[in-house]
């Protein structure tokens, strides 16, 4: 497995939910508020993970239908548990070759997954293919280059201070296209038009240091995967460095922020 991706363990739905899923659930409604779609549409979600955006679509948009696709059976099983709604169909599939009829969806969306797809332009072109003429394609990713996920940035800052070689695993190095210009250019290359990009920001407050640290010990995702690859003594040093460097709020809480870039476009 390539050096930069050897810690991308995304199969464990429960572990992912504790690490990123809780923030995914909070940002999904903000994205839908920005899209402001009408009710009664046919939706496709590409890369549904554990169902954060799926649940928000069902709760806020009253879709006529929703198909949510992900390559991971582990994530799909967790999504089915998280979203027990008969209006949604969770299916295994590849974003780069969607097994969905062309010109069949009114809304095609993707949440926090584009950076993990090998051929991003192909995936966006596929999203455009299955969308009806004039339909909306929307997606969002974390602002990795800008340090928009502060709890990740804090982790890697501490990790690279102790292990300079870890810098090649950091999301800002691996996903430099996650900027307004980078995302807009990808959408243009995929043939999408009327492209608009905005930032979505929200707080990420941890109850205490244990609430912050525990998800990194579960191995789901690049930073947790790296954390659990360390020898116990090295992991202890990393934990102590983080504990000493993180900001503190009321009652020992850790107040941080997150930021994502969202794109909406039309199919010509």
C-alpha positions as CSV (number, residue, x, y, z in Angstrom):
1,X,0.0,0.0,0.0
2,X,1.3,3.5,-0.8
3,X,3.1,5.3,2.0
4,X,0.7,8.2,2.0
5,X,-2.4,6.0,2.2
6,X,-1.4,3.1,4.4
7,X,-3.4,4.4,7.4
8,X,-6.7,5.0,5.5
9,X,-8.7,2.4,7.4
10,X,-12.3,3.4,6.7
11,X,-14.2,0.2,7.2
12,X,-15.1,0.4,10.9
13,X,-18.3,2.4,11.0
14,X,-18.5,2.6,14.8
15,X,-15.0,4.0,15.1
16,X,-15.5,6.4,12.3
17,X,-18.7,7.7,13.9
18,X,-16.7,8.6,17.1
19,X,-13.8,10.2,15.1
20,X,-15.5,12.1,12.3
21,X,-19.2,11.0,12.2
22,X,-20.3,13.3,14.9
23,X,-19.0,16.4,13.1
24,X,-20.3,15.0,9.7
25,X,-23.8,14.9,11.3
26,X,-23.5,18.6,12.4
27,X,-22.3,20.0,9.1
28,X,-24.7,18.1,6.8
29,X,-27.8,20.3,7.7
30,X,-25.7,23.4,7.0
31,X,-24.8,22.2,3.6
32,X,-28.5,21.4,2.8
33,X,-29.6,24.9,4.0
34,X,-27.2,26.4,1.5
35,X,-28.4,24.2,-1.3
36,X,-32.0,25.1,-0.4
37,X,-33.6,22.4,-2.6
38,X,-37.4,22.0,-3.1
39,X,-39.2,18.9,-1.7
40,X,-40.2,15.8,-3.7
41,X,-37.0,15.3,-5.6
42,X,-35.1,12.2,-6.6
43,X,-31.7,12.2,-4.8
44,X,-28.5,10.3,-5.2
45,X,-25.8,10.5,-2.5
46,X,-22.3,9.3,-3.5
47,X,-20.1,8.1,-0.7
48,X,-22.7,8.0,2.1
49,X,-20.3,6.7,4.9
50,X,-22.3,6.1,8.0
51,X,-25.4,8.0,6.8
52,X,-24.9,11.6,8.2
53,X,-26.0,13.4,5.0
54,X,-28.6,10.7,4.2
55,X,-30.3,11.3,7.6
56,X,-30.3,15.1,7.0
57,X,-31.8,14.8,3.5
58,X,-34.6,12.7,4.9
59,X,-35.2,15.0,7.8
60,X,-35.1,18.3,6.0
61,X,-35.7,17.8,2.3
62,X,-38.6,15.3,2.1
63,X,-37.2,13.5,-1.0
64,X,-39.4,11.5,-3.3
65,X,-36.5,8.9,-3.4
66,X,-32.9,8.6,-2.0
67,X,-30.2,6.2,-3.1
68,X,-27.1,6.3,-1.0
69,X,-24.0,4.6,-2.3
70,X,-20.7,3.7,-0.6
71,X,-17.9,1.1,-1.4
72,X,-17.6,0.0,2.2
73,X,-19.9,-2.7,3.5
74,X,-18.9,-1.8,7.0
75,X,-20.0,1.8,6.5
76,X,-23.2,0.7,4.8
77,X,-24.1,-1.6,7.7
78,X,-23.7,1.3,10.1
79,X,-25.7,3.6,7.9
80,X,-28.6,1.2,7.8
81,X,-28.5,1.1,11.6
82,X,-28.3,4.9,11.9
83,X,-31.0,5.6,9.3
84,X,-33.8,3.1,9.6
85,X,-36.0,4.9,7.0
86,X,-37.7,3.0,4.2
87,X,-37.3,6.0,1.9
88,X,-33.6,5.4,1.5
89,X,-31.8,2.6,-0.3
90,X,-28.2,2.0,0.8
91,X,-26.2,0.2,-2.0
92,X,-22.6,-0.8,-2.4
93,X,-21.0,1.0,-5.4
94,X,-18.0,2.9,-6.9
95,X,-18.2,6.6,-7.3
96,X,-16.1,6.3,-10.5
97,X,-18.6,3.9,-12.1
98,X,-22.0,4.5,-10.7
99,X,-24.5,1.7,-11.5
100,X,-27.3,4.3,-11.8
101,X,-29.3,5.2,-14.9
102,X,-28.3,8.3,-16.7
103,X,-30.5,11.4,-16.5
104,X,-32.4,9.9,-13.5
105,X,-31.8,12.2,-10.5
106,X,-32.7,15.7,-9.6
107,X,-30.1,16.2,-6.9
108,X,-26.7,14.4,-6.8
109,X,-24.6,15.1,-3.7
110,X,-21.5,13.9,-2.0
111,X,-20.2,14.7,1.5
112,X,-16.6,14.7,2.7
113,X,-15.5,12.0,0.4
114,X,-14.2,13.4,-2.9
115,X,-10.6,13.6,-1.6
116,X,-10.5,9.8,-1.0
117,X,-11.7,9.0,-4.6
118,X,-8.7,8.2,-6.8
119,X,-10.2,9.7,-10.0
120,X,-12.0,12.8,-8.7
121,X,-12.8,14.2,-12.2
122,X,-14.3,10.9,-13.3
123,X,-16.4,10.7,-10.1
124,X,-17.8,14.2,-10.7
125,X,-18.5,13.4,-14.4
126,X,-20.4,10.3,-13.2
127,X,-22.4,12.5,-10.9
128,X,-23.2,14.8,-13.8
129,X,-24.1,11.8,-16.0
130,X,-26.8,10.5,-13.7
131,X,-28.3,14.0,-13.1
132,X,-31.1,15.2,-15.2
133,X,-30.6,18.3,-17.4
134,X,-30.6,21.4,-15.2
135,X,-30.2,19.3,-12.0
136,X,-28.0,20.3,-9.1
137,X,-24.7,18.5,-8.3
138,X,-23.4,19.5,-4.9
139,X,-20.4,18.3,-2.7
140,X,-18.2,19.4,0.1
141,X,-14.9,18.6,1.6
142,X,-13.0,19.7,4.7
143,X,-10.6,22.6,4.3
144,X,-7.5,20.6,4.8
145,X,-5.0,23.0,3.2
146,X,-6.3,25.8,5.4
147,X,-6.2,23.9,8.6
148,X,-10.0,23.9,8.7
149,X,-10.3,20.8,10.8
150,X,-8.5,22.2,13.9
151,X,-8.5,18.9,15.9
152,X,-6.7,17.2,13.0
153,X,-4.3,20.1,12.6
154,X,-3.5,20.0,16.3
155,X,-2.9,16.2,16.2
156,X,-0.5,16.4,13.2
157,X,1.3,19.5,14.6
158,X,2.2,17.5,17.7
159,X,2.9,14.3,15.7
160,X,5.3,15.9,13.3
161,X,7.1,17.7,16.1
162,X,7.9,14.2,17.5
163,X,8.2,12.4,14.2
164,X,9.1,14.6,11.2
165,X,8.4,11.8,8.8
166,X,4.7,11.9,9.7
167,X,4.4,15.1,7.6
168,X,3.8,13.1,4.5
169,X,0.6,11.6,6.0
170,X,-1.0,15.0,6.8
171,X,-4.2,15.8,5.0
172,X,-2.9,19.3,3.9
173,X,0.0,17.6,2.0
174,X,-2.2,14.8,0.6
175,X,-5.3,16.8,-0.4
176,X,-4.0,20.2,-1.7
177,X,-6.9,20.6,-4.1
178,X,-9.4,21.1,-1.3
179,X,-9.6,24.8,-1.9
180,X,-12.2,27.0,-3.7
181,X,-10.0,27.2,-6.8
182,X,-9.1,23.5,-6.8
183,X,-12.6,22.3,-6.4
184,X,-14.0,24.8,-8.9
185,X,-11.5,23.6,-11.5
186,X,-12.4,20.0,-10.9
187,X,-16.1,20.8,-11.4
188,X,-15.3,22.6,-14.7
189,X,-13.2,19.7,-16.0
190,X,-16.0,17.4,-15.2
191,X,-18.3,19.4,-17.4
192,X,-20.4,21.1,-14.7
193,X,-21.6,24.7,-15.2
194,X,-22.9,27.6,-13.0
195,X,-20.4,26.6,-10.3
196,X,-20.6,28.3,-6.9
197,X,-18.4,27.7,-3.9
198,X,-18.8,28.7,-0.3
199,X,-17.3,28.0,3.1
200,X,-19.2,26.3,5.9
201,X,-17.9,26.7,9.5
202,X,-19.0,25.3,12.8
203,X,-17.5,24.7,16.3
204,X,-16.0,21.4,17.4
205,X,-16.0,21.4,21.1
206,X,-14.7,18.4,23.1
207,X,-15.9,17.7,26.6
208,X,-12.4,17.1,27.9
209,X,-9.1,15.6,26.8
210,X,-10.4,12.0,26.9
211,X,-13.2,13.0,24.5
212,X,-10.6,14.4,22.2
213,X,-8.0,11.7,22.4
214,X,-10.1,8.5,22.5
215,X,-11.2,8.6,18.8
216,X,-7.5,8.7,17.7
217,X,-7.0,5.3,19.4
218,X,-9.6,3.6,17.3
219,X,-7.6,3.3,14.1
220,X,-10.3,4.6,11.6
221,X,-8.8,7.2,9.3
222,X,-5.3,8.5,8.6
223,X,-4.5,10.2,11.9
224,X,-6.0,7.4,14.1
225,X,-4.3,4.8,11.9
226,X,-1.0,6.6,12.4
227,X,-1.6,6.9,16.1
228,X,-2.2,3.2,16.6
229,X,0.9,2.3,14.4
230,X,3.1,3.9,17.1
231,X,4.9,1.9,19.8
232,X,3.2,2.4,23.2
233,X,5.9,4.8,24.5
234,X,5.8,6.9,21.3
235,X,2.0,7.1,21.5
236,X,2.2,8.1,25.2
237,X,4.6,11.0,24.3
238,X,2.2,12.1,21.6
239,X,-0.7,12.0,24.0
240,X,1.2,14.1,26.6
241,X,2.3,16.6,24.0
242,X,-1.3,17.1,22.8
243,X,-2.7,17.3,26.4
244,X,-0.2,20.1,27.1
245,X,-0.8,22.1,23.9
246,X,-4.5,22.0,23.3
247,X,-6.7,25.1,24.3
248,X,-8.9,24.8,27.3
249,X,-12.4,26.2,27.9
250,X,-14.9,26.0,30.6
251,X,-14.8,22.8,32.8
252,X,-11.8,21.5,30.9
253,X,-13.5,21.5,27.5
254,X,-11.4,21.9,24.4
255,X,-13.0,24.5,22.0
256,X,-12.0,24.1,18.4
257,X,-13.5,24.8,15.0
258,X,-14.1,23.1,11.7
259,X,-14.4,24.6,8.2
260,X,-15.4,23.0,4.9
261,X,-15.6,24.1,1.3
262,X,-18.9,23.4,-0.5
263,X,-19.6,23.5,-4.2
264,X,-22.9,23.5,-6.1
265,X,-23.2,23.3,-9.8
266,X,-25.6,22.5,-12.6
267,X,-25.7,20.0,-15.4
268,X,-25.7,21.7,-18.7
